[in-house]
Amino acid sequence: MPTLILIRHGQSAWNLENRFTGWWDVDLTDQGRGEASAAGALLAARGMDADICFTSLQTRAIKTLNLALEAMGRLWLPVEKDWRLNERHYGGLTGLDKAETAARHGDDQVRVWRRSFDVPPPAQEPGGAFDLSADRRYAGIAIPDTESLKDTIGRVLPYWNDRIAPALLGGQRVMISAHGNSLRALVKHLSDIPDDEITGLEIPTGQPIVYELDGDLREVERYYLSER
């Protein structure tokens, strides 16, 4: 039975500051680093292991994976990094304080931007403070100027089908360290969650989710390891 472990990165600096982060690269806080190490220690204590790992191109997810693997004694495992596991792009909201944005635009509008399935935030203007066009890690990639959850799913699932699913079907145990919305995309697919329900799914930072999958890579069981 294929086993998949999902971990949302530990608390980031902008999680703490309550700012829209998206594709902008921020580091973990001390709490976030502790969450990542604790996730690895829990995995090791419960006898969980992996053969290959996947993560995004964003520091908070990469460091979370490294800290978890260090706690597991598995820093030597192969790791593949890809932009398609990045967080959802929050467009023109990037860097804004969430409470101030709600005060300016209204709670209902911000709720639509944050939690609707297919309505993206306003597009990011080119050349602004959070423009990533000169970031070398995205050379040759068509960086989005905004994304809905539906858009995020549209890039995550092809990567799942091309790279991650074959590893699982080949008998490898897989660990993925990623972000709230890229993991929502995978959970929606694996657990067949409807469009109008997936936006309400909260994935806490630093808490390993374990999937036991059938031969078609559909959910047999899904649980937070801390609850077992």
LOVEX-875188 format. One record per residue (C-alpha): z, x, y; residue in three letters. Coordinates in steps of 0.001 Angstrom, whole numbers, padded with zeros to 6 digits, always signed. Each point is the difference from the previous one (the first is absolute). Layout:
N
ZXYAla...
***
This chain:
228
+000000+000000+000000Met-001086+001694+003275Pro+002824+000766+002449Thr-000447+000117+003770Leu+002639+000993+002562Ile-000420-000985+003655Leu+002135+001419+002811Ile-000212-000955+003648Arg+000758+003056+002127His+003542+000481+001272Gly+001000-001065+003489Gln-002251+001586+002627Ser+000759+000871+003606Ala-001956-003012+001213Trp+001584-002315-002566Asn+003275+000987+001641Leu-001407-000520+003498Glu-001562-003365-001001Asn-003508+001047+001051Arg-003373-000886-001506Phe-001075+003109-001915Thr-003081-000630-002124Gly-002190+003095-000320Trp+001977+002050+002506Trp+001747+002886-001735Asp+003778-000010+000377Val+002653+001807-002007Asp+002888-001258-002080Leu+003465-000360+001485Thr+003016+001578-001664Asp+000640-003393-001556Gln-003591-000129-001218Gly+000280+003389-001632Arg+003182-001126-001691Gly-001720-003162-001242Glu-002846+002038-001486Ala+002320+002411-001801Ser+002130-002883-001251Ala-003117-001708-001370Ala-000865+003108-001997Gly+003558+000391-001252Ala+000030-003627-001139Leu-003320+000412-001801Leu+001308+003083-001792Ala+003292-001682-000905Ala-001852-002955-001523Arg-002300+002239-002018Gly-003113-000911+001994Met-002783+002567+000193Asp-003577+000381+001224Ala-003099+001994-000889Asp-001980-000327+003234Ile+000823-001115+003541Cys-001947-001514+002873Phe+000870-000236+003677Thr-001545-000489+003428Ser-000902+002598+002636Leu+003091-000855+002035Gln+003008+002295+000225Thr+002656-002635-000660Arg-001530-000972-003340Ala-000797+003579-001037Ile+003527+001207+000756Lys+001517-002983-001792Thr-001995+000861-003100Leu+000910+003689+000190Asn+003711-000716+000439Leu-000002-002497-002860Ala-001840+002429-002272Leu+002388+002803+000935Glu+002955-002173-000991Ala-001780-000722-003294Met-000806+003661-000653Gly-003685-000907+000114Arg-001399+001757+003064Leu-002659+001498-002257Trp-001637-003369-000752Leu-003587-000409+001252Pro-000276-002002+003223Val-003101-001603+001506Glu+000042-000938+003690Lys-002422-002522+001466Asp-000328-001871+003309Trp-000603-003247-001842Arg+003722-000132-000786Leu+000859+000296+003706Asn+002017-002679+001736Glu-001850-002889+001624Arg-001462+000984+003389His+001815-001926+002733Tyr-002731+000547+002573Gly+001082-000462+003601Gly+003577-000709-001076Leu+000458+003585-001223Thr+003023+001609+001629Gly+001278-003196+001627Leu+003576-001181-000361Asp-000045-003152-002132Lys+002637-001871+001992Ala-001655+000817+003346Glu-003380-001069-001413Thr+001483-003336-001075Ala+001530-000486+003453Ala-003372+000662+001628Arg-002303-001950-002329His+002388-002485-001603Gly+001601-000049-003433Asp-002689-002253-001456Asp-002877+002277+001001Gln+001731+003125-001271Val+000812-001788-003243Arg-003712-000755-000435Val-000925+003636+000620Trp+002694+001279-002363Arg+000027-002575-002773Arg-003281-001874-000183Ser-002237+000916-002917Phe-003318+000410+001810Asp+000664+000134+003776Val+000109+003609+001263Pro+001853+001173+003128Pro-002043+000846+003108Pro-002281+002983-000541Ala+001079+003451+001089Gln-001868+001355+003009Glu-001744+003349-000612Pro+001456+003020+001753Gly+003514-001405+000249Gly+003260+001742-000792Ala-000228-000919-003674Phe-003706+000655-000559Asp-000444+001865-003306Leu-003678+000872+000328Ser+000797+003703+000437Ala+002483+000118-002884Asp-001466+002384-002576Arg+001389-001890-002981Arg-002324-002915+000840Tyr-003175+002040+000495Ala-002938-002004-001343Gly+002045-003208-000323Ile-000840-003099+002006Ala+003461-000513+001500Ile+000633-003713+000580Pro+000984-001175+003471Asp+002215-002733-001501Thr+000657-001593-003406Glu+001328-003221-001459Ser+001718-000022-003376Leu-003286-001284-001443Lys-001779+003049+001451Asp+002640+002289-001493Thr-000448-001573-003419Ile-003732+000558+000389Gly+000452+003783+000051Arg+002986+000313-002356Val-001479-001885-002958Leu-003193+002094-000335Pro+002212+003097-000111Tyr+002180-001678-002608Trp-003047-000802-002099Asn-001620+003430+000436Asp+002974+002336-000369Arg+003319-001597-000941Ile-000953-002584-002609Ala-001925+002552-002114Pro+003073+002234-000092Ala+002150-002862-001255Leu-002598-001104-002532Leu-000202+003608-001178Gly+003679-000070-000922Gly+001457+001725+003032Gln+003186-001151+001708Arg-000735-000409+003694Val+002194+000242+003112Met-001253-001101+003427Ile+001770+000764+003272Ser-001515-002055+002792Ala+000721-002582+002685His+001097-003591+000419Gly-003482-001464+000329Asn-001930+002280-002360Ser+002641-000799-002628Leu-000233-003713+000827Arg-003704+000300-000810Ala+000793+001382-003448Leu+002796-002467-000720Val-002254-002897+001001Lys-002657+001207-002418His+002266+000845-002921Leu+002213-003083+000265Ser-002760-002415+001097Asp+001895-001140+003100Ile-001839-002545+002211Pro-001214+000952+003472Asp+002513-002270+001723Asp+002959+001465-001893Glu-000670+003736+000012Ile+000579+000384+003751Thr+003613-001078-000494Gly+000695+002646-002632Leu+002436+002595+001331Glu-000005+003418-001665Ile+003088+002046+000904Pro-000219+003709+000753Thr+000831+002473-002732Gly+000500-002522-002802Gln-002114+000690-003121Pro-001888-002999-001369Ile-000870+000268-003688Val-002972-001800-001526Tyr-000485-000399-003714Glu-003676-000926-000390Leu-002133-001465-002748Asp-003288+001430-001264Gly-001846-001657+002897Asp+002457+001517+002490Leu+001579-003321+000861Arg+003717-000501+000459Glu+002145-000425-003083Val+003159+000798+001939Glu+000799+001130+003542Arg+003436+001041+001196Tyr+001924+002173+002424Tyr+001502+002830-001977Leu+003252-000261+001957Ser+000496-003497-001422Glu-000104+001168-003635Arg
***
